[in-house]
Amino acid sequence: MDQVELTINGKKVKAPRTSSILKAALDNGIYIPKLCWDRRLTPYGGCRLCLVEMEGQRKLFASCSTPVKDGMEINTESDRIARARKSVLELLLVNHPLDCPICDKAGECELQDLAFKYGPSASRFKGERKQAPEVTTAPLLERNPNRCILCGKCVRICGEHQGVGAIDLIGRGYDTEVSPAFEESLDCEFCGQCVDVCPVGALGSKPFRFRSRAWYMEEKNTVCPYCGCGCTVTLGISEGKIIRSVGTDGVGLSKGDLCGRGRFGVDYVHSDKRLTKPLIRKDGKLQEATWEEATAYISENLKAVIDSSGPEAVGAIGSQRCTVEDNYMLQKFMREAVGTNNIDSLAALGYSKAQKGIKQAFGLDTLPIDYNSPLTSDSILVVESDITSTHPVWGLKLYAALRDFGATLTVIDPKLTKLSRHASEWLRNTPGTAVAVLNGMMRTILDEGIHDKDAESHPGFAELKSKLEEYTPEKVEGLTGIHPDRLKDAARKFAAAERPLACMTLGANENNKSTDTVLATANLLMLVGAGADALEIPAELTNTIGMFEAGIRPDAGPSHTPLEKPGLGLVEMFYGENSPVKAMFIMGENPVVSFPQAEVVEGTLKGLDLLVVQDLMLSDTAKLAHVVLPAASWGEKEGTVVGASGQPQKVIKCIEQTGESVPDWQIFRNLARFMQKDTGLGTLESLQQEIEGKVSFEFDSSKATPQFNPVDLTMAEETDKEYPLKMVTGNLMQHSGSLTTLSKGLESVVSDAIVQMNKADAKVLEIGDEGYIKVASRRGEITLKAKVTDEVPEGMLYVPSHFPHARVHLLTYPSANGAVSIVAVKVEKA
């Protein structure tokens, strides 16, 4: 990047030519006060506190909006500057209430700090104090207009950075205030970014209100426990409890950005539903027991199963939320103490499919994302994925690429999402037909000879070309509903890109994509001359990649080391007609709620001779167990997680464990000792040393071996006259799996599963908005509330599967890896 050299306070510094004076100073450790500036926002120049002197110039300059120049000499502190800042602060304080003793921002208020540094003991100006009422009607957020200094940061972070625009400056002069349009109720994502950027106490967090002062809290940085973004959260801890979570500017992979889950959802660790003691089923009821009793019970019954049916009668389910250490110890216990490779996770129905596609297409076991790859791409294709809901902070990079770097954003999706709303081109397809869209684009690229000629040397090119003959634009229109002209135009633009990028998600809650979708996307990228780095599929949860690297899979050990005798996977253990499994360990997972075809899953679990569940609460699965063990939560233990970026990050113990709960890895250590099969790993340090020697977190995409894999559009289940609608399951921005339903904060925003239905379908079925409906598939029936909307097309229902009481997975089913598992359903009034 082109650099310039300038002098600030006598110190020679270098800065990018596009930088402002303020940014150059801050990057070089030179403090300049500011109230309206944020690194993520365009210069505003509103507060006038960042004024500096420039050699050879008479006037003062706002450093936030003045670009650097070669040879520039800047002074940031002088009597003249101090007087100017003092005057600005006096004017700001004319209307500002002096209610610091009851303001939650006291002790970390930027205005308070600057008044102490520059302000007088008495103001020269007099003015009317505002007396507007506080606005506390919205979930999670509260607004005090009296404290607002009209810096505009909250408005700009919401509009510019988040792409939402839920609030703005309304009114004129003295009556100006921050508000939703027409002073209506706040309708936003509840990400809380506005709260973090507010320099005063005008915007606040309702859960934190009146709970502590900044000087009473101990702050610790750790990794968010939810999606694969791996954002850093700064936790405020008081009296042994986490009472606040915020983002710290410039810290961690996320550089201070957080979504609502990371900011308001960590209160689940203090849920009143937390388990505090082991439970053993006696006389048909789960009853409290000691750890020694529970361990002895498990040991005795596990030995009985192994003696009668062999080690292959034991299975285990790992967790994408538990640490690398927890998952490594689980697989070590199963493989060494029990003697079986029957180990899997819910990711087998989600991200594992992406890994299989990546392996087939590029010969790589794992392909982490590059956090900033969207910012260096000129054409981005999003394949039937609501990335800003599944991975909100990484989704901001896609929006920034469009907004700030001029990238073209093409979205293939039937549902109106945040990205499709902002996209350069929205290809609204029939649900689950992305493979056909991609094949149609490739057919156009080949027909017009605009493909990369080197791609013809990749294995499978001839087979791909032959397969694509079937996908004429007219056939693709019949399958997807996309007009041939729009399809061809999108194909031409993507093929012309110098730096193309394709993004998608593949999680267990999403039934509209499959391994074939990954392969078709990889085929398109290879055809236009792009490599493995141009395919970005972020891992589902905070430790999905770390879990796989630790060896939680039936066909490979740590670091994907192949096994001579693979074990049973999730599908064989839960859905196989002749599954030999009679005992099972489930760590940090809730199959009755999270796995498809829930009735079959429940039947499988009820038929076990021994079911051991380690969890935070008495989940629906735990209620079926013979033994339930209280596990320490994310904030109560140390360890390592590896999220979508592939970068190992440390999670730290922030608070003491709840009740008698212990980290999951310790449970398996103790159980192995009780069975007289000690793993030799007595401490966390010894465990981490062994992991360091056996698990590699080095991911090298340069070793990719590209290969075309022609695929057809295959639907695992088709609609018919009896079941005419397609039910797509997915995610909500405010929730992550079912864990977030333990958070009171997030539950205050969305607390129930609502079926989104198109207005035309609702009219035919005579269903009103927020009316209850019965949704039935070939496997079961549930009752949910309807949301009539144009966000989904005719013939499609969209249902989030986070809420245990909704039992959405009574309707779903596990599909073959290559087939899209959208569910055919029918609907009637409840």
Secondary structure, DSSP 8 states (H G I E B T S, - for coil): --EEEEEETTEEEEEETT-BHHHHHHHTT-----SS--TTS-----S--SEEEETT-SS-EETTSSB--TT-EEE---HHHHHHHHHHHHHHHHHS---GGG-TTTTS-HHHHHHHHH--SS-S----------B--SSSEEE-GGG-----HHHHIIIIISS----EEES-GGG-EEESGGG----S----HHHHH-SSSSEEEGGGTTS--GGG-EEEEEE-SSBTT--EEEEEEETTEEEEEE--TT-TTTTT---HHHHH-GGGGG-TTB--S-EEEETTEEEE--HHHHHHHHHHHHHHHHHHH-GGGEEEE--SSS-HHHHHHHHHIIIIII----EE-GGGGTHHHHHHHHHHHHS-S-----TTGGGG-SEEEEES--HHHHSHHHHHHHHHHHHHS--EEEEE-SS--HHHHH-SEEE---TT-HHHHHHHHHHHHHHTT-S-GGGGGSTTHHHHHHHHTT--HHHHHHHH---HHHHHHHHHHHHH-SSEEEE----TT--S--HHHHHHHHHHHHHTT--GGGEE---SBTTHHHHHHHT-SSSB-GGG-B-SS----HHHHHH-TT----EEEEES--HHHHSSSHHHHHHHHHT-SEEEEEESB--TTGGG-SEEEEB--GGGS-EEEE-TT--EEEE---S--STT-B-HHHHHHHHHHHTT---S--SHHHHHHHHHHH------GGG-----------BSS---SSS-EEEEEE--TT--TTGGGG-HHHHTT--S-EEEEEHHHHHHHT--TT-EEEEE-SS-EEEEEEEEESSS-TTEEEEE---GGG-GGGS-----TTSB--EEEEEEE-
